[in-house]
Amino acid sequence: MEFRAEARYIRVSPQKARLVLNTIKGRRVEEAKTTLAFMKKGIAPTVKKLLESAVSNADYLNNEKGLDIELDNLFVKDAVANEGPRMKRIRPAPMGRAYRYQRRIAHLIITLGEKHAKDNGVATVVGEEGEAPRKKSAAPKKKAPAKKAVAKKKTAAKKSVAKKK
């Protein structure tokens, strides 16, 4: 089961928001809240509020809709910062000119997943077809290096015919 919370039109560049979101991705909710509380980035309180909103969405489904959800087993499955519309602004420049710049806006999305007790503390995500991801083979096969083609030398008769023309 997945639980989402979305904050739109946040006045921060998506690149700066991704720095914060990538630090909490894959962590348990309590650990992510603690990390955000002590982070010095300006967007961290907004992300913490968004995370609490996602937890409250899960709690709502637990209490009102009757789904069996352990709030202690929630982890941050996905955290994304998408780009919103840009505001175009003009800054005065020397000699009556103007410089244009853009103020960026981000849309933040946090998705929570439920970790089951049998996973032993490791968050695993099942593929879209319902199959577990397959393990790759230990040693990849190496190809033999390609042989270089050797250029043929011209014979003396061909060189003399070429010079006469």
N, C-alpha and C positions, 0 to 999 in steps of 0.2 A: 504494500500500500504506500502511496506517495502523497505528501502534503506540501502544498505550495503557498508561497506568499510573494507578492509582487509590489514593488515600489516604482512608480513611474515619474518621469520628469524631475529627477534629482539633479541639482546643480553641481555636478562634479563630472570630470571627464571620465569616460569609461575605462581608460587605461589606469587611472589612479584607483578607481573602484575595484578593478580586477586584482590589484596588488593585495587588497584586504580580503577579497573573496577567495582568492587562491590559498590563503593561509588557513582558512577554516574548512575548506573542502575536504570531505572524508573523515572529519573529526566527529566525536560524540557531541551532542548539543550542549551539555554542561561544560565540556572542555572548550568548545567554540565561544561560549558566552564569557568564560574567564579570559580567553585570549583577546577578545574584543574589548573587554573592560580595561585592559592594561596597554592596549595599542595606542600609539601616539598620532595615528593618522586622523585627519579631520572627518572622514566619512565613517569611521568605526562606530560611533554612537548610532548612526542611521542604520548601519548594517545589523547592529545588535538589536535594535527595535524591530527590524524586519524579521530577524531570526525568532524573536519572541512572538511575533505575529504568526509565523508558520507553526510554532509549537502550540499556540492557542487554537489555530485551525484544527490541528490534530486532536487537541483536548475536546473541542466542540464535537467532532465526529465520535469521539470516545463516549462522551456523556449523552449527547442528544440523539445521535443516530444508532447507538447501540453497537458500534464496532468494538472489537476487543483489541485495544492498542495499549502497549506498555510505553509510557512516555519516557521511561529511563533508557529504553533501547533505541531511541531515535538518534540518527546521525545525519550529517549534512551530505546528502547524496550528490547534489549539484548546486553550484552557485555561479550565476552568469551575470555579466554586466553588458547589456546591449546598448548600442548608440541610439540616442533620441534625436529630435530635431536640433539644429544648430541655430543659435541667435547671431545674426550678423551685426557687428558694431563698428563704429568708426572712431578712430583716435586722431586728435589733431597732430599735424606734422609741421616741420619748418616750412617757411615761405608760403603759407596758405594752403598747403597740401593736406591730404588726409590719408591715414593708413587704415586699411580694413583688417579686422580680426574677428575670430569666431569664438563664441562662448559655447562650450559643449555641454550636453545634457545626457544623462544615462538613465536607462531602465534596468532596475536590479530585480533578479528573480532568484529565490532560494527554494530548493526542493529538499524535503526531508524524506528519508526512508527508514524503515524499521529493521533493526538488526535482530536476528533470532538468536536464542540462547545456544543453539547447537553450533553456531559459527565460531565459538570460542573467542569472541572479541574482534574478529576480522570481518569487515564489511565486504560482502560479495554481491555483485550485481548480476542478475541472470539476463542473458541475451533476449532479444525481441521474440525469437521463436520459442522461448521457454526452455532452451537448452543451456547448460552451463558452458562457459567459455572453454575451449579446448586448449590443452597445453601444447606449446611448440616443441619440436624435437630439440634435443640437447645440442647436437653439433650440426650446423648447416653443411650441405654438400658443397665441395669446392670444385670448380671447373678447371680443366687443364688449360694452361695459357695457349693462346692461338699462335700458330706458326706463321712467321713472316714469309711473304712471297719474295722469292729471289728474282731480280730482274735479269733477263737474258742479255748476253753481250752480242753486239752485232759482229758479223763475220767480216773479214777483210774485203770480200767481193762486194758486199752490200755497201760498205763505206766508199769504195771507189766509184760505184755507180751513183751514189748520192752526190759526190763531189763533182762529177762531170756535168750534171744537170744544172 
